[in-house]
Amino acid sequence: MKRLLFLITTLLLVLFGLSFASLNPEPVVVRYYFGALELPLSLLLSLVLALGALLGMFVSLWLWLAEKRRCARLARRVRLSEKEIRNLREIPIKDSH
């Protein structure tokens, strides 16, 4: 069922993209610092969308790795604290009476 839903969603997105491309075939001039490039509007929007998705993935990966490092650091502190508590429980209590 999940595969079928994924297939239908993908097919609808491809059809939407093709209809969008056929409705917007006009070329657009993109000027950047080192020159200019003439691309169809649909291709330009697809490239910008893909670039944004990649950028979002890299930022998410960076944040995920930072959280993973933080989690490892906290787990190490917990292990050390538990070891210290265990050691303190094993020390006999000395009575001064």
SEVEX-167383 format. One line per field, with one value per atom (N, C-alpha, C, O): chain; x, y, z negated; residue in one letter; atom name; residue number from 1. Coordinates in pm, whole numbers. Layout:
! SEVEX-167383
mol: [A  ...]
xx: [X  ...]
yy: [Y  ...]
zz: [Z  ...]
type: [A  ...]
atom: [CA  ...]
seq: [NUM  ...]
! end
This chain:
! SEVEX-167383
mol: [A  A  A  A  A  A  A  A  A  A  A  A  A  A  A  A  A  A  A  A  A  A  A  A  A  A  A  A  A  A  A  A  A  A  A  A  A  A  A  A  A  A  A  A  A  A  A  A  A  A  A  A  A  A  A  A  A  A  A  A  A  A  A  A  A  A  A  A  A  A  A  A  A  A  A  A  A  A  A  A  A  A  A  A  A  A  A  A  A  A  A  A  A  A  A  A  A  A  A  A  A  A  A  A  A  A  A  A  A  A  A  A  A  A  A  A  A  A  A  A  A  A  A  A  A  A  A  A  A  A  A  A  A  A  A  A  A  A  A  A  A  A  A  A  A  A  A  A  A  A  A  A  A  A  A  A  A  A  A  A  A  A  A  A  A  A  A  A  A  A  A  A  A  A  A  A  A  A  A  A  A  A  A  A  A  A  A  A  A  A  A  A  A  A  A  A  A  A  A  A  A  A  A  A  A  A  A  A  A  A  A  A  A  A  A  A  A  A  A  A  A  A  A  A  A  A  A  A  A  A  A  A  A  A  A  A  A  A  A  A  A  A  A  A  A  A  A  A  A  A  A  A  A  A  A  A  A  A  A  A  A  A  A  A  A  A  A  A  A  A  A  A  A  A  A  A  A  A  A  A  A  A  A  A  A  A  A  A  A  A  A  A  A  A  A  A  A  A  A  A  A  A  A  A  A  A  A  A  A  A  A  A  A  A  A  A  A  A  A  A  A  A  A  A  A  A  A  A  A  A  A  A  A  A  A  A  A  A  A  A  A  A  A  A  A  A  A  A  A  A  A  A  A  A  A  A  A  A  A  A  A  A  A  A  A  A  A  A  A  A  A  A  A  A  A  A  A  A  A  A  A  A  A  A  A  A  A  A]
xx: [83  0  87  58  195  284  354  373  393  459  366  405  242  144  120  113  107  88  210  195  330  453  456  491  421  421  321  352  202  100  144  127  200  248  360  361  454  564  513  557  419  362  290  303  215  146  246  225  354  456  524  552  552  615  519  560  394  295  279  268  277  268  391  379  509  632  633  675  587  583  483  510  367  270  322  301  390  449  555  562  638  743  682  734  573  513  442  429  396  329  428  391  553  653  782  888  774  895  981  1088  935  1007  1144  1157  1244  1377  1386  1325  1465  1487  1637  1714  1678  1820  1854  1793  1953  2002  2139  2232  2152  2281  2345  2283  2467  2542  2676  2700  2761  2883  2977  3046  2982  3081  3023  3094  2899  2840  2689  2626  2631  2486  2455  2536  2337  2295  2148  2068  2114  1975  1920  1968  1818  1758  1606  1549  1540  1394  1352  1420  1242  1195  1174  1212  1116  1089  1219  1227  1321  1450  1517  1574  1509  1568  1502  1572  1369  1299  1331  1343  1344  1380  1519  1543  1612  1750  1755  1827  1681  1678  1613  1659  1509  1445  1541  1550  1613  1709  1823  1867  1871  1977  1930  2005  1808  1753  1737  1764  1695  1681  1816  1829  1918  2053  2107  2166  2087  2131  2062  2126  1933  1857  1907  1915  1940  1993  2127  2152  2215  2346  2332  2402  2245  2224  2166  2207  2070  2010  2115  2118  2199  2305  2401  2442  2436  2526  2463  2530  2336  2266  2253  2267  2225  2212  2344  2347  2454  2585  2620  2678  2585  2611  2531  2584  2406  2325  2378  2374  2428  2484  2608  2626  2694  2812  2770  2828  2669  2620  2565  2590  2491  2436  2548  2540  2651  2764  2834  2872  2851  2915  2831  2886  2701  2613  2613  2611  2616  2620  2749  2750  2859  2988  2982  3033  2920  2906  2818  2847  2714  2626  2703  2692  2780  2860  2956  2969  3025  3119  3048  3099  2932  2856  2808  2814  2761  2716  2832  2815  2948  3067  3105  3139  3099  3132  3032  3071  2904  2802  2826  2817  2857  2884  3004  3001  3109  3228  3196  3244  3116  3081  2996  3007  2913  2830  2913  2876  3025  3109  3203  3254  3227  3315  3243  3129  3309  3242  3233  3319  3126  3104  3186  3176  3267  3350  3279  3243  3259  3192  3297  3395  3279  3375  3342  3416  3240  3200  3281  3262]
yy: [-119  0  126  223  121  236  261  375  152  166  226  312  181  231  381  457  422  563  645  754  593  661  671  776  563  563  663  736  668  763  907  993  933  1068  1109  1222  1019  1049  1074  1168  992  1009  1143  1211  1182  1311  1428  1526  1417  1523  1533  1644  1420  1422  1484  1566  1444  1502  1652  1729  1693  1836  1910  2018  1851  1913  1923  2025  1818  1822  1925  1996  1933  2034  2174  2265  2192  2323  2360  2474  2262  2287  2321  2406  2254  2282  2418  2479  2465  2595  2712  2826  2685  2790  2761  2744  2755  2726  2850  2837  2969  3090  3093  3057  3137  3147  3270  3374  3254  3361  3383  3288  3509  3542  3559  3638  3483  3492  3557  3502  3673  3743  3722  3747  3678  3662  3734  3792  3730  3812  3784  3874  3661  3625  3610  3566  3644  3630  3623  3670  3563  3548  3412  3354  3363  3232  3240  3298  3183  3183  3041  2948  3026  2895  2905  3012  2794  2795  2814  2766  2883  2914  2788  2785  2686  2562  2496  2446  2496  2438  2519  2463  2650  2736  2713  2702  2707  2682  2544  2528  2445  2310  2308  2244  2379  2385  2456  2414  2564  2638  2552  2553  2480  2390  2281  2252  2221  2116  2172  2108  2292  2354  2383  2361  2431  2457  2329  2327  2221  2093  2042  1993  2052  2010  2093  2039  2222  2310  2274  2270  2249  2209  2077  2061  1983  1855  1872  1809  1956  1978  2046  2009  2142  2210  2112  2110  2030  1931  1830  1791  1787  1692  1753  1686  1879  1947  1956  1930  1993  2002  1864  1851  1762  1626  1578  1518  1604  1564  1638  1580  1765  1841  1783  1771  1746  1685  1548  1509  1474  1342  1355  1278  1454  1478  1518  1472  1603  1647  1528  1517  1441  1322  1230  1177  1212  1127  1187  1115  1318  1386  1368  1340  1383  1365  1219  1194  1124  982  952  874  1012  993  1050  989  1166  1225  1139  1124  1081  993  869  828  810  692  724  647  839  878  903  866  966  993  862  846  769  641  563  497  571  503  565  494  696  764  728  706  720  682  538  510  448  309  301  226  377  377  433  381  538  597  501  500  421  324  210  150  179  69  108  20  235  280  259  303  192  170  302  389  313  432  418  318  520  518  597  713  530  594  652  584  774  837  808  857  735  705  597  558]
zz: [0  0  0  69  -80  -89  44  86  110  240  344  423  342  438  417  513  291  260  305  360  281  325  477  531  546  693  749  843  692  739  715  801  596  565  660  709  684  776  917  984  962  1095  1108  1210  1006  1008  1011  1082  934  935  1071  1118  1135  1267  1369  1451  1363  1455  1434  1529  1308  1277  1331  1389  1313  1364  1516  1572  1583  1730  1781  1878  1716  1761  1733  1813  1621  1590  1694  1739  1731  1831  1967  2039  2003  2134  2135  2241  2019  2013  2004  2031  1965  1946  2023  1963  2157  2233  2264  2323  2224  2258  2190  2073  2264  2202  2110  2135  2005  1909  1900  1895  1899  1889  1741  1670  1697  1559  1566  1626  1504  1501  1365  1261  1366  1242  1259  1364  1159  1159  1274  1321  1321  1423  1562  1653  1581  1713  1705  1610  1809  1814  1875  1948  1844  1893  1932  1859  2045  2089  2077  2142  1992  1965  1973  1950  2005  1995  1849  1757  1829  1693  1611  1493  1669  1594  1548  1436  1634  1597  1487  1393  1498  1397  1261  1159  1258  1132  1076  954  1163  1116  1056  954  1119  1067  932  842  920  793  684  569  718  622  576  457  670  636  550  455  584  505  363  267  349  216  135  15  201  132  85  -28  170  132  16  -78  24  -84  -215  -320  -208  -326  -384  -505  -296  -343  -413  -516  -358  -420  -556  -650  -566  -695  -796  -912  -753  -842  -888  -1005  -797  -831  -933  -1028  -914  -1006  -1146  -1246  -1152  -1280  -1346  -1467  -1265  -1318  -1376  -1484  -1306  -1358  -1486  -1578  -1495  -1617  -1734  -1844  -1711  -1817  -1856  -1973  -1757  -1787  -1874  -1968  -1844  -1928  -2070  -2167  -2080  -2211  -2290  -2410  -2222  -2287  -2336  -2447  -2256  -2297  -2419  -2511  -2419  -2532  -2659  -2766  -2648  -2764  -2811  -2932  -2719  -2757  -2831  -2927  -2787  -2855  -2997  -3090  -3012  -3147  -3236  -3355  -3182  -3260  -3305  -3420  -3214  -3251  -3365  -3460  -3354  -3459  -3591  -3697  -3586  -3708  -3772  -3894  -3691  -3744  -3806  -3908  -3742  -3797  -3932  -4026  -3940  -4066  -4176  -4290  -4142  -4240  -4288  -4407  -4196  -4229  -4324  -4423  -4294  -4380  -4518  -4619  -4523  -4652  -4736  -4859  -4672  -4745  -4801  -4902  -4737  -4782  -4896  -4965  -4916  -5023  -5156  -5173  -5250  -5380  -5458  -5448  -5534  -5615  -5742  -5813  -5772  -5893  -6000  -5982  -6115  -6227  -6320  -6352  -6364  -6456  -6601  -6687  -6635  -6773  -6828  -6943]
type: [M  M  M  M  K  K  K  K  R  R  R  R  L  L  L  L  L  L  L  L  F  F  F  F  L  L  L  L  I  I  I  I  T  T  T  T  T  T  T  T  L  L  L  L  L  L  L  L  L  L  L  L  V  V  V  V  L  L  L  L  F  F  F  F  G  G  G  G  L  L  L  L  S  S  S  S  F  F  F  F  A  A  A  A  S  S  S  S  L  L  L  L  N  N  N  N  P  P  P  P  E  E  E  E  P  P  P  P  V  V  V  V  V  V  V  V  V  V  V  V  R  R  R  R  Y  Y  Y  Y  Y  Y  Y  Y  F  F  F  F  G  G  G  G  A  A  A  A  L  L  L  L  E  E  E  E  L  L  L  L  P  P  P  P  L  L  L  L  S  S  S  S  L  L  L  L  L  L  L  L  L  L  L  L  S  S  S  S  L  L  L  L  V  V  V  V  L  L  L  L  A  A  A  A  L  L  L  L  G  G  G  G  A  A  A  A  L  L  L  L  L  L  L  L  G  G  G  G  M  M  M  M  F  F  F  F  V  V  V  V  S  S  S  S  L  L  L  L  W  W  W  W  L  L  L  L  W  W  W  W  L  L  L  L  A  A  A  A  E  E  E  E  K  K  K  K  R  R  R  R  R  R  R  R  C  C  C  C  A  A  A  A  R  R  R  R  L  L  L  L  A  A  A  A  R  R  R  R  R  R  R  R  V  V  V  V  R  R  R  R  L  L  L  L  S  S  S  S  E  E  E  E  K  K  K  K  E  E  E  E  I  I  I  I  R  R  R  R  N  N  N  N  L  L  L  L  R  R  R  R  E  E  E  E  I  I  I  I  P  P  P  P  I  I  I  I  K  K  K  K  D  D  D  D  S  S  S  S  H  H  H  H]
atom: [N  CA  C  O  N  CA  C  O  N  CA  C  O  N  CA  C  O  N  CA  C  O  N  CA  C  O  N  CA  C  O  N  CA  C  O  N  CA  C  O  N  CA  C  O  N  CA  C  O  N  CA  C  O  N  CA  C  O  N  CA  C  O  N  CA  C  O  N  CA  C  O  N  CA  C  O  N  CA  C  O  N  CA  C  O  N  CA  C  O  N  CA  C  O  N  CA  C  O  N  CA  C  O  N  CA  C  O  N  CA  C  O  N  CA  C  O  N  CA  C  O  N  CA  C  O  N  CA  C  O  N  CA  C  O  N  CA  C  O  N  CA  C  O  N  CA  C  O  N  CA  C  O  N  CA  C  O  N  CA  C  O  N  CA  C  O  N  CA  C  O  N  CA  C  O  N  CA  C  O  N  CA  C  O  N  CA  C  O  N  CA  C  O  N  CA  C  O  N  CA  C  O  N  CA  C  O  N  CA  C  O  N  CA  C  O  N  CA  C  O  N  CA  C  O  N  CA  C  O  N  CA  C  O  N  CA  C  O  N  CA  C  O  N  CA  C  O  N  CA  C  O  N  CA  C  O  N  CA  C  O  N  CA  C  O  N  CA  C  O  N  CA  C  O  N  CA  C  O  N  CA  C  O  N  CA  C  O  N  CA  C  O  N  CA  C  O  N  CA  C  O  N  CA  C  O  N  CA  C  O  N  CA  C  O  N  CA  C  O  N  CA  C  O  N  CA  C  O  N  CA  C  O  N  CA  C  O  N  CA  C  O  N  CA  C  O  N  CA  C  O  N  CA  C  O  N  CA  C  O  N  CA  C  O  N  CA  C  O  N  CA  C  O  N  CA  C  O  N  CA  C  O  N  CA  C  O  N  CA  C  O  N  CA  C  O  N  CA  C  O  N  CA  C  O  N  CA  C  O  N  CA  C  O  N  CA  C  O  N  CA  C  O  N  CA  C  O  N  CA  C  O  N  CA  C  O]
seq: [1  1  1  1  2  2  2  2  3  3  3  3  4  4  4  4  5  5  5  5  6  6  6  6  7  7  7  7  8  8  8  8  9  9  9  9  10  10  10  10  11  11  11  11  12  12  12  12  13  13  13  13  14  14  14  14  15  15  15  15  16  16  16  16  17  17  17  17  18  18  18  18  19  19  19  19  20  20  20  20  21  21  21  21  22  22  22  22  23  23  23  23  24  24  24  24  25  25  25  25  26  26  26  26  27  27  27  27  28  28  28  28  29  29  29  29  30  30  30  30  31  31  31  31  32  32  32  32  33  33  33  33  34  34  34  34  35  35  35  35  36  36  36  36  37  37  37  37  38  38  38  38  39  39  39  39  40  40  40  40  41  41  41  41  42  42  42  42  43  43  43  43  44  44  44  44  45  45  45  45  46  46  46  46  47  47  47  47  48  48  48  48  49  49  49  49  50  50  50  50  51  51  51  51  52  52  52  52  53  53  53  53  54  54  54  54  55  55  55  55  56  56  56  56  57  57  57  57  58  58  58  58  59  59  59  59  60  60  60  60  61  61  61  61  62  62  62  62  63  63  63  63  64  64  64  64  65  65  65  65  66  66  66  66  67  67  67  67  68  68  68  68  69  69  69  69  70  70  70  70  71  71  71  71  72  72  72  72  73  73  73  73  74  74  74  74  75  75  75  75  76  76  76  76  77  77  77  77  78  78  78  78  79  79  79  79  80  80  80  80  81  81  81  81  82  82  82  82  83  83  83  83  84  84  84  84  85  85  85  85  86  86  86  86  87  87  87  87  88  88  88  88  89  89  89  89  90  90  90  90  91  91  91  91  92  92  92  92  93  93  93  93  94  94  94  94  95  95  95  95  96  96  96  96  97  97  97  97]
! end
